[in-house]
Structure formats: C-alpha cells, structure tokens
C-alpha cells in the first residue's frame, strides 16, 4: 500500500515531498507554519492578504494606524473612493514579511506567497504589481495567484529580473479556466510552473457558483490531467480541496496529480495564526455547522462555520484602516449593503447586514470563520482533554501524518 512519501513533486531537477500547505489569510498561514512545511521538505505558503496589518503585528510597524489617521476625515462619509494605499508602504510591508520569512527558512522545501487578485485596494493593477514585485525582491521562492483568473498578472511582472527564476502558479477550478489563462498569456512565452486544481470542498472562497455540490475534484482533475497530456504540457498539477488523509492524497497522486495542497487540518496546528478559542470552534463543529453562503463582497461563494460572528454583523465599513476590497472606483458590495440598511433604519443605534459582510475587518479580527468541508472531522484527529477542549497539534505531526499514513488512518498525538 503506497504512502504519499512514495511520490515526489518535481520542479526541474529538484524534488520535494508532494505536500503543499495552502495560503490562508489573514496570517492564518503564518510564517511559522510555512517554514515548518519547508523544513520538512514540502511547500508552505504565507499570504499577502492585508500585509500592512500583518507587518504591524509581526514587526511593530504602524502602517494601519498611520493610514487610519490620514483618512480620519472620511470615517463618516459613505463615499470611500478617495481612499488609496501608499504603494511605498505596501512594498515595505511585503518585503518585511517575505524577507524575514525567507531568512528563517531551513530545510530543502520551498516557501510561496499566496497572492489574491480580489484584493483590489482601489487600484487593482498598481497594488497587485507592487505586491508581486516586492515579494520577488525579498526572495520568495514562488507566487501562487489566487482569488480570480489573473489573466494579466504574469504580464505585470514580466520585466522583473526573477520573472523566469521564481516559481509562478495559478489556481483554477475547471479546465476551461486553465485554457483561458494559457491563451491569454501565450505571448509571454512563460507557462505556469504549477497549476493548483481546487475542488468544491475547499475552505474559504470557492471557484464555483452556489451549484458547487454538482462538481467533484476527481472529475475536474481527470479532465485537466488529460488536457495536459493532449497538449503535451509538462506542468505539475496539484489537487486541492477536501483531501483529509494521506490515503486521500495517494488516490490523487496515483491518478496523475504531482502533489496535493492541504489546509483544513492545519487550521488547528499550533503554528496556525487562528486564536486558540477559534481553533476550538473548529474542533467542536458538526457537519451541520458548515455552510456555503454569498456574504463575501468578492462575489464568490464562501464556506464557513454558520456561527461565525461576521454573519449579520452591521459594523461600519473599515475602509479608512483597511479597504482591501475597494474596486477601482472605490466601491465594495458591503459598503452598498451597509448604506442601504442605514438609510432604512436612520434612528437605529445598531443595524444588521445579512447579505454581505465587512470581510476586511472581520478577517483581520479572526471573526470570519472560513473553513473546509471536512472541518467537522477535525475532532477525530486529536484527543479531547479532561476540561472538554481538544488538544492542538503541531504542524510537523499533521504533515508527517499526511506523508506516511496508510489505509485512511489518522495518527493521534502521543
């Protein structure tokens, strides 16, 4: 019976344990978590979601405080179009986060940064360019382009000295999305170094509509693997979404996947950035506690725990401090929904907004409990303690369980 360790993910002549830990933001996939994956010979991700705030926490900078102070005059204004990010600050924060992570890297693995296209920041093209270029400047091993099709993202860094040196990958949920990306980028003569195929059971934002349950990862993977063979494209394909055991991973590796991306089980790792009290919510969750809804202002469905504080919250939009989802005109679906409810209830001290949420503020405060479909199985991966809580696991324990387990077994902590 094969184990994940019987396979290797190959980038050129270099080989890695075919386990990639997904890039969960905001700072849920911490540097510590990514570094453990790299130390063990796999690939870890950090996320550049809200990186100025991550820098403030990690390096005691004051980027968010300074931005809030600068735009204080606009706090009570329903129009947020004047709010812009200082590109120099954005570059500084990104370089700090990436450089410190790369300086601490040990082992033979890699560290990538997860870069979300939907962080439009009232200047989509400019801010995305700075985030990617600054990560390359700081020595990141690779960039995974997520939360969108990124049809023009390669072109934004085509002149960077590391454009053909660093690993560049994309996340897709269909063979059509992959074909579209390859067609749009053909003139650059630069193929992705890897393609992550994310199925409908993944955590957080989904690359599907509310009909997500009609799709399955195995079918999508088979279509994309066959497409690669037909087109004679030697691009590693990584399976992601709902891979809960080492045996799950082996099944995909035996059917053409070069590796697997996993995240849900690492949400309860000691190195994960979620507060311990939130990790316990994940442990306690039942299958009925997990929902897919449309409250994200991005327009994508999002999977989360149904008792997440972000659902129904009517907090004032935090764009002066954050504003990561402002589109190119300074708009956001939550601002529209919030302003609507304020107009309907002009005398109310507090309001509820059910159809959208202030994703920036709630993600920053760990009050948007996004999760994978199999989160309800986390309680079966650990021990329940005498006080009723569940024991957190080390990233090394989880990684090695994926790497060496067989027969769908999960190793409990010693």
Protein Blocks (a to p, Z undefined) as FASTA:
>chain_A
ZZfklpccdehjbccdfbdcddddehklgfklmmmmmmnopacdddfehklmmmmmmnop
aklmmmmmmmmmmmmpmblklpccdfklmmmmmmmmmmmmmmmpgcjbdcdddddfklnn
opaklmmmmmmmmmmmnopabdcdehijklmmmmmmmmpmklmmpccddddfbfklmmmm
mmmmmmnopacfbdcdddfkbghjafbdfklmmpcfklmmmmmmmmmmmnopacddddee
hiabfklmmmmmmnopabdcdfklmmmgfkbmbdfklmmmmmmpcfklpccdfkbfnlpa
cdddfkbfkgopacdcfklmnommbcfkopafklmmmmmmmmmmmmbmbdcdfkbccfkl
mmmnopaccddfklmmmmmmmccdfkopacdddfklmmmmmmmgghhiacddZZ
